[in-house]
Amino acid sequence: MRNIAIVEDNAADRERLAGYLQKYQERTGEVFEIWQTSDGDQFKEEYSPRYDIIFLDIEMPGTDGIHTAEFVHGKDPDAVIAFITHAAQYAVHGYRLGAVDYIMKPLKYEMFEHRMTRILRRVEKRKAKSVLLRTADGTYRVAVSDILYIEVTGHHLHYHANGTVITVKGTMKDAEKELADHGFAKSSNSFLVNLRYVREMRKDAILVGSVEVPVSKGKRKEFLSAFASYIVP
């Protein structure tokens, strides 16, 4: 699953891009979770480094796309940004900020599909870290950024990634050691969560993607501290 943000003040352009992303999923089998906003200032306020791709309109009221991109790269230097614009002359500024591509308005699907495929190749290159999971059926290589959370039961680890569950023998200490320094934190003795996917903190649980994962009283403070450090490096 890819997490994608669209930051575009024009409602028609925003909906068109979201529609093209939906069509791209249907044609290629990719799975996207899409967030939309019309305001660069709001995006900055709510930002955390969880997006695989950020589509940024350059010309917006308030904080424009260039300054929003500068903010994003201050938080996440590896963020994949594609600018949306009428004006190609912004390319110099954009590539200085690490933009991987430009989506020119008016947007046509055929060109978008070509660009999107190229952008996804860049995303893959930045997802180099992976883990090898050995099961009874074989060995799987899973990108760390695709793992939502890991649950331990007995002597087995259940990796929840890309809508599937891969079960291997192991302990929570094994998983913690392998994923150290990659943005994971324990919400309880049984769950290790990828902070990239945390959407909401609730009383006795956290929302990870679209799944509610329990958080224990003993781990809540430690988890909140880890999450705060993650979103505010």
MOCOR-V86610 format. One record per residue. RES is the residue in one small letter. PHI is phi as a letter, one per 40 degrees, with the letter a starting at -180 (NA if undefined). PSI is psi in degrees with one decimal (999 if undefined). Layout:
# MOCOR-V86610
res/phi/psi
RES/PHI/PSI
RES/PHI/PSI
This chain:
# MOCOR-V86610
res/phi/psi
m/NA/136.1
r/b/133.7
n/c/121.9
i/b/134.1
a/b/138.2
i/b/118.3
v/b/100.2
e/a/123.6
d/c/-20.5
n/c/115.4
a/c/-40.2
a/c/-43.0
d/c/-37.1
r/c/-45.9
e/c/-34.5
r/c/-44.9
l/c/-41.9
a/c/-38.4
g/c/-39.2
y/c/-38.2
l/c/-39.5
q/c/-43.8
k/c/-39.5
y/c/-40.0
q/d/-46.7
e/c/-34.6
r/c/-26.3
t/b/-17.0
g/g/-0.3
e/c/154.6
v/b/122.8
f/b/145.1
e/b/122.4
i/b/130.4
w/b/140.4
q/b/142.5
t/a/154.0
s/b/5.8
d/b/120.3
g/c/-35.2
d/c/-42.6
q/c/-40.8
f/c/-41.5
k/c/-41.9
e/c/-37.4
e/c/1.5
y/c/138.5
s/a/153.4
p/c/66.3
r/b/-3.9
y/c/137.5
d/c/-38.1
i/a/137.9
i/b/117.5
f/c/119.0
l/b/121.1
d/c/133.2
i/c/-45.2
e/c/94.5
m/b/150.4
p/c/156.3
g/g/-130.8
t/c/116.1
d/c/178.9
g/c/-35.7
i/c/-47.9
h/c/-31.2
t/c/-41.1
a/c/-39.2
e/c/-41.6
f/c/-47.1
v/d/-44.8
h/c/-22.9
g/c/-28.5
k/c/-35.1
d/a/90.2
p/c/-20.3
d/c/6.6
a/d/138.4
v/c/113.4
i/b/134.2
a/b/123.9
f/c/146.2
i/b/127.7
t/a/158.2
h/c/-19.7
a/b/111.6
a/c/-17.3
q/c/-11.7
y/c/-4.4
a/d/-40.5
v/d/-45.6
h/c/-41.7
g/c/-45.5
y/c/-26.7
r/c/-30.9
l/c/7.7
g/g/16.8
a/d/136.9
v/c/-18.0
d/a/170.8
y/b/133.9
i/b/111.2
m/c/135.8
k/c/148.6
p/c/139.1
l/c/127.8
k/b/140.4
y/c/-42.3
e/d/-44.5
m/c/-38.9
f/d/-44.3
e/c/-42.9
h/c/-46.2
r/c/-41.0
m/c/-40.1
t/c/-41.2
r/c/-40.8
i/c/-42.7
l/c/-32.1
r/c/-37.3
r/c/-38.4
v/c/-43.8
e/c/-39.7
k/c/-30.8
r/c/-3.0
k/b/42.6
a/c/-34.9
k/c/127.3
s/a/166.4
v/b/148.6
l/c/122.9
l/b/116.6
r/b/115.8
t/b/179.0
a/c/-22.9
d/c/-10.4
g/i/-169.0
t/b/134.3
y/b/138.3
r/b/121.3
v/b/128.2
a/c/134.7
v/d/-38.2
s/c/-10.5
d/c/-9.7
i/c/120.6
l/c/-50.7
y/a/166.6
i/b/132.5
e/b/137.4
v/b/134.0
t/b/119.7
g/g/-123.7
h/b/27.5
h/b/143.2
l/b/131.7
h/b/107.6
y/c/116.9
h/c/109.0
a/a/132.0
n/f/38.2
g/g/5.2
t/b/166.1
v/b/123.7
i/b/123.5
t/b/128.9
v/b/161.4
k/c/139.9
g/i/178.1
t/b/165.2
m/c/-35.7
k/c/-36.6
d/c/-47.9
a/c/-43.6
e/d/-42.4
k/c/-43.7
e/c/-31.0
l/b/12.2
a/d/138.8
d/g/17.5
h/b/23.6
g/g/36.0
f/b/149.1
a/a/149.6
k/c/127.8
s/c/-16.4
s/a/-180.0
n/c/-14.8
s/b/-8.4
f/b/130.6
l/b/119.7
v/b/137.5
n/c/111.6
l/c/-20.5
r/d/-30.8
y/b/4.7
v/c/122.6
r/b/-32.1
e/a/141.5
m/b/125.1
r/b/-178.6
k/c/-53.3
d/b/16.3
a/a/169.3
i/b/149.7
l/c/115.0
v/b/107.9
g/g/-119.1
s/b/12.2
v/b/135.4
e/c/124.2
v/b/133.9
p/c/148.5
v/b/127.3
s/c/157.7
k/c/-38.4
g/c/-23.8
k/b/-10.2
r/d/-49.8
k/c/-44.6
e/c/-40.1
f/c/-44.9
l/d/-39.3
s/c/-43.4
a/c/-39.8
f/c/-41.2
a/c/-40.5
s/c/-32.3
y/c/-44.4
i/c/-16.8
v/b/79.5
p/d/999
